[in-house]
């Protein structure tokens, strides 16, 4: 009898509601503060397999957006596929860095878009690797696919208000030496016009373009500006591979007409305009 009573008491305690006093701390923030856009480089069926099954190199993403006219896609209407709940970590970013944040898997939402663009090395295992050693082929994104991405991104941003415009990034931004997606065919400006991500103001770009036409910043200052915006770039004073990779990533995002990795006046003007708009304190420090 006594054992039965003790067991009943234990069950009662276990089932009772824990009385918790909420005292919100001033030092806290949203757990998710980045949105990372990718392309898969594969068709829908292979993308879904790689992102949902355990493979030799495990990867996953929170969302997968299919492409129209993909013979491996089984539905008539394009639908977002959720693979990982937003409360859980997905393995989409890999070794990554953005604005002093590392291990972005732990603090980001990953959106993979079915698109068979890809880059391959001309010379395998080249050390150090360079942007010039990569041959890239980019395919367009279908308008209906982009509309689905926009609807999804707006939905994600509404649920995760800690994601700032400058922290809506591509995989190439956070890992420029390894990745270039979503590439120069992805319409970042259209997303900005629909309320997603960052974009420079044309008048500010023109002002910096005129200023730098006569006296552009030296490469060390460009490196510091790239780092101030978010890229992992060390100020070495030379246009080394790490700098050219970062410039290429920046250009595919903000100046897709020319993503050569050269630090030309137009690129630097866009970079400074972005700093003025989104990171003014960092611009002042330059």
C-alpha positions as MATLAB code, in Angstrom:
seq = 'XXXXXXXXXXXXXXXXXXXXXXXXXXXXXXXXXXXXXXXXXXXXXXXXXXXXXXXXXXXXXXXXXXXXXXXXXXXXXXXXXXXXXXXXXXXXXXXXXXXXXXXXXXXXXXXXXXXXXXXXXXXXXXXXXXXXXXXXXXXXXXXXXXXXXXXXXXXXXXXXXXXXXXXXXXXXXXXXXXXXXXXXXXXXXXXXXXXXXXXXXXXXXXXXXXXXXXXXXXXXXXXXXXXXXXXXXXXXXXXXXXXXXXXXXXXXXXXXXXXXXXXXXXXXXXXXXXXXXXXXXXXXXX';
ca = [
       0.000    0.000    0.000;
       2.781    2.414    0.945;
       4.616    1.763   -2.327;
       1.424    2.395   -4.259;
       0.912    5.713   -2.448;
       4.489    6.795   -3.124;
       4.116    5.896   -6.798;
       0.852    7.846   -7.020;
       2.474   10.871   -5.348;
       5.418   10.722   -7.764;
       3.040   10.647  -10.728;
       1.107   13.598   -9.312;
       4.290   15.645   -8.921;
       5.494   14.680  -12.390;
       2.206   15.746  -13.963;
       1.882   19.000  -12.035;
       2.604   22.315  -13.768;
       5.976   23.805  -12.887;
       5.516   27.256  -11.393;
       7.957   29.555  -13.210;
       8.491   33.276  -12.660;
       9.250   35.152  -15.906;
      11.812   37.956  -15.522;
      12.861   38.863  -19.082;
      16.588   39.613  -19.282;
      17.638   42.710  -21.156;
      20.578   40.847  -22.725;
      18.943   38.435  -25.142;
      18.234   38.104  -28.848;
      16.509   35.923  -31.409;
      18.233   32.594  -31.973;
      17.774   32.893  -35.760;
      19.345   36.013  -37.252;
      20.385   34.958  -40.777;
      18.596   33.719  -43.901;
      20.858   31.860  -46.335;
      19.881   31.256  -49.982;
      21.388   28.386  -52.008;
      20.987   26.643  -55.319;
      21.170   22.856  -55.298;
      23.105   22.207  -58.518;
      20.878   19.146  -59.088;
      17.382   18.306  -60.305;
      14.535   17.982  -57.817;
      14.769   14.242  -57.185;
      18.501   14.277  -56.511;
      18.224   17.490  -54.472;
      15.538   15.943  -52.290;
      17.573   12.773  -51.812;
      20.731   14.618  -50.851;
      18.928   16.987  -48.472;
      16.619   14.491  -46.782;
      18.601   11.248  -46.576;
      21.785   10.408  -44.702;
      24.674   10.351  -47.170;
      28.464   10.154  -46.949;
      28.517   13.942  -46.571;
      25.330   14.718  -44.602;
      23.549   17.919  -45.622;
      20.080   19.306  -45.083;
      18.125   22.543  -45.346;
      14.982   23.917  -43.821;
      13.251   24.405  -47.165;
      13.527   23.141  -50.735;
      11.932   25.089  -53.601;
      11.404   23.044  -56.792;
      11.690   24.251  -60.377;
       9.019   24.114  -63.093;
       9.451   21.782  -66.059;
      11.627   19.458  -63.997;
      10.793   15.916  -65.134;
      11.760   14.569  -61.702;
       9.259   16.795  -59.869;
       6.071   14.751  -59.239;
       3.511   17.537  -58.650;
       1.645   19.786  -61.062;
       1.961   22.888  -58.897;
       5.187   24.152  -57.359;
       5.157   23.751  -53.594;
       7.712   24.558  -50.915;
       9.019   21.410  -49.237;
       9.923   21.758  -45.560;
      12.691   19.336  -44.644;
      13.729   20.671  -41.233;
      11.537   22.574  -38.776;
      12.790   26.095  -38.088;
      13.217   25.245  -34.397;
      15.947   22.769  -35.379;
      19.388   23.182  -36.925;
      19.830   22.217  -40.564;
      23.230   21.413  -42.061;
      23.352   23.730  -45.068;
      26.033   26.377  -44.386;
      29.110   24.299  -43.604;
      32.216   26.200  -42.576;
      30.887   29.738  -42.738;
      31.360   33.314  -41.573;
      29.393   36.533  -41.745;
      30.047   39.748  -39.836;
      32.015   38.002  -37.056;
      29.395   35.233  -36.768;
      30.628   31.696  -37.374;
      28.947   28.290  -37.581;
      25.884   29.797  -39.250;
      24.061   26.461  -39.201;
      23.257   27.220  -35.570;
      21.676   30.619  -36.235;
      20.214   30.600  -39.734;
      17.361   29.369  -41.907;
      18.552   27.650  -45.086;
      16.562   27.769  -48.343;
      17.694   25.533  -51.186;
      16.404   26.316  -54.686;
      16.441   23.654  -57.382;
      18.708   25.024  -60.096;
      21.360   23.070  -61.978;
      23.990   25.829  -62.088;
      27.439   24.745  -60.960;
      31.151   25.530  -60.863;
      33.981   23.056  -61.456;
      37.721   23.415  -60.976;
      39.803   23.569  -64.153;
      42.803   22.151  -62.296;
      41.852   19.842  -59.449;
      43.453   20.260  -56.037;
      45.151   23.510  -56.993;
      46.806   25.138  -53.969;
      45.861   27.805  -53.315;
      42.668   27.643  -55.304;
      41.621   30.800  -57.128;
      38.402   32.111  -58.672;
      40.120   32.021  -62.055;
      40.551   28.250  -61.695;
      36.789   27.726  -61.646;
      34.597   27.335  -64.703;
      30.982   28.248  -63.887;
      27.751   27.711  -65.797;
      24.685   29.527  -64.504;
      21.068   28.859  -65.393;
      18.165   31.242  -65.026;
      15.588   30.923  -62.260;
      11.993   30.637  -63.459;
       9.723   33.577  -62.520;
       7.180   31.330  -60.757;
       9.996   29.744  -58.789;
      11.265   33.158  -57.654;
       7.728   34.172  -56.640;
       7.603   31.096  -54.421;
      10.998   31.979  -52.920;
       9.757   35.525  -52.221;
       6.610   34.266  -50.504;
       8.673   31.836  -48.425;
      11.288   34.444  -47.474;
       8.624   36.945  -46.381;
       7.042   34.228  -44.272;
      10.397   33.357  -42.674;
      11.184   37.019  -41.951;
       7.802   37.562  -40.321;
       8.457   34.671  -37.937;
      12.082   35.656  -37.338;
      12.261   39.429  -36.810;
      15.901   39.162  -35.710;
      17.024   38.769  -39.341;
      18.289   42.159  -40.548;
      18.311   43.041  -44.279;
      22.108   42.760  -44.524;
      21.932   39.283  -42.993;
      19.872   37.865  -45.859;
      22.794   36.344  -47.725;
      23.813   33.768  -50.263;
      25.909   30.709  -49.579;
      28.621   32.424  -51.625;
      28.643   35.375  -49.227;
      29.291   33.241  -46.159;
      31.711   30.771  -47.799;
      33.107   32.551  -50.888;
      36.130   30.293  -51.283;
      33.887   27.211  -51.500;
      30.563   28.304  -52.934;
      29.091   30.859  -55.337;
      25.353   30.108  -55.049;
      22.789   31.368  -55.681;
      24.954   33.035  -58.348;
      24.581   36.051  -60.644;
      21.243   34.956  -62.164;
      19.473   35.160  -58.814;
      17.413   38.408  -58.697;
      18.541   39.935  -55.409;
      17.308   43.399  -56.410;
      13.799   42.068  -57.033;
      13.809   40.482  -53.575;
      14.876   43.811  -52.085;
      12.062   45.595  -53.909;
       9.650   43.096  -52.341;
      11.004   43.724  -48.840;
      13.719   41.067  -48.565;
      17.417   41.705  -47.996;
      19.746   44.635  -48.650;
      20.411   46.793  -51.693;
      22.308   50.086  -52.160;
      20.609   53.345  -53.097;
      21.410   54.367  -56.679;
      22.105   58.012  -55.791;
      24.580   57.016  -53.087;
      26.353   54.647  -55.465;
      26.632   57.447  -58.039;
      28.084   59.780  -55.422;
      30.774   57.295  -54.424;
      31.443   56.430  -58.066;
      32.221   60.054  -58.817;
      34.356   60.326  -55.696;
      36.412   57.216  -56.427;
      36.820   57.829  -60.166;
      39.704   60.196  -59.474;
      41.145   58.470  -56.390;
      39.912   54.928  -55.672;
      40.768   53.379  -52.283;
      43.821   51.150  -52.190;
      43.372   47.392  -51.924;
      43.999   47.324  -48.157;
      41.108   49.740  -47.628;
      38.885   47.690  -49.960;
      39.710   44.616  -47.894;
      38.766   46.435  -44.695;
      35.517   47.588  -46.290;
      34.635   44.039  -47.366;
      35.338   42.848  -43.835;
      33.242   45.686  -42.401;
      30.268   44.630  -44.503;
      30.544   41.016  -43.414;
      33.036   39.022  -45.487;
      35.932   37.145  -43.932;
      38.819   39.046  -45.513;
      42.208   39.798  -44.000;
      43.762   43.153  -44.894;
      46.957   41.927  -46.572;
      47.390   44.850  -48.944;
      47.441   42.569  -52.018;
      44.609   41.405  -54.255;
      45.102   37.808  -53.152;
      42.760   34.837  -53.746;
      40.753   35.375  -50.535;
      40.022   38.944  -51.661;
      39.122   37.955  -55.226;
      36.781   35.225  -53.927;
      35.065   37.748  -51.647;
      34.823   40.335  -54.430;
      33.349   37.727  -56.775;
      30.733   36.767  -54.174;
      29.930   40.422  -53.558;
      29.569   41.103  -57.273;
      27.317   38.108  -57.959;
      25.062   39.487  -55.217;
      25.134   43.235  -55.919;
      26.671   43.713  -59.406;
      25.840   40.554  -61.384;
      26.660   42.100  -64.770;
      30.377   41.671  -64.007;
      31.546   39.199  -61.364;
      35.192   39.061  -62.407;
      36.517   39.619  -58.876;
      38.289   42.838  -59.893;
      38.111   45.723  -57.390;
      36.854   48.285  -59.905;
      35.312   51.662  -59.070;
      31.717   50.490  -59.568;
      32.156   47.607  -57.133;
      33.820   49.775  -54.496;
      31.107   52.440  -54.867;
      28.396   49.821  -54.273;
      30.284   48.475  -51.265;
      30.604   51.901  -49.655;
      26.958   52.721  -50.390;
      25.920   49.539  -48.600;
      28.114   50.372  -45.631;
      26.631   53.862  -45.420;
      23.100   52.447  -45.495;
      23.402   49.380  -43.279;
      26.650   49.635  -41.293;
      27.338   53.363  -40.832;
      29.380   52.900  -37.660;
      31.704   50.493  -39.449;
      32.027   52.914  -42.341;
      33.024   55.670  -39.904;
      35.729   53.390  -38.496;
      37.295   53.039  -41.954;
];
